[in-house]
Amino acid sequence: EGGKDSYKGTALTTSGYISGSLPLGKFDLAGGLRIEYFDQELNTYNGDTVVTNQVLTPLPFLNIAYNVSDRSLIRAAYSKTVNRPEFREIAPFSFYQFEYNLLIQGNTDLKTATIQNIDLRWETYPNPGELLSFGGFYKSFRNPIEFVQDNNSGNLGFSYQNAPEAFSYGVELEIRKSLASLGVAKILRNTTVNLNASAIKSEVDMGPNVTFQERRRPLQGQSPYVINSGIYYND
């Protein structure tokens, strides 16, 4: 019947934070704490409330930089972040996905995922506006939201589920180069090229009760590599 696959959703995020920085000789320390309150509600077409997510999350962060010289440093960073379920992922009905010719069922029991992030990198600044950076990173996920196969009565379908845990790690290279060294023309002095490339390995543990797929596999949607490049003109 009309309207039975519709919903009304509201979400409110409020937050406060405190942060500071402290130079200690060749070290630069920065850190703080952000606290977020998230209130998500989803109602069906007839007004019934089927999902209420109220989550208070502390999000600490810390950044430590060691200045090797005037133009290079080693940086270590830690932060905690979140990944919240979307309305479609928690909506209590099936919707048709035209690209894949299948039905996808929402899951009203989805939880917010939390991620612990650790980053270590070396940075050097050869000239003003230029950067060469190389580093590694590690991410630990709790309750990551995954796309899962869910067969019902022999019909192929999919849904969303919180996996117990997951991780990803990799290396990243970033280069930002000014074209000013190629000549004195204004277009060269104002042009910068940028390249960022990452190689990534990930694995999610779907838990002992998973069906129709392997318990351990790469994170859904995670590419094994990412490359970005750009040309910027700033006048």
Secondary structure by P-SEA (a helix, b strand, c coil): ccccccbbbbbbbbbcccccccccccbbbbcbbbbbbbbbbbbcccccccbbbbbbbbbbbbbbbbccccccccccccccccccccccccccbbbbbccccbbbbbbccbbbbbbbbbbbbcccccccccccccccbbbbbcccbbbbbbbccccccccccccccccccbbbbbbbbbccccccccccccbbbbbbbbbbbbccccccccccccccccccccccbbbbbbccccc
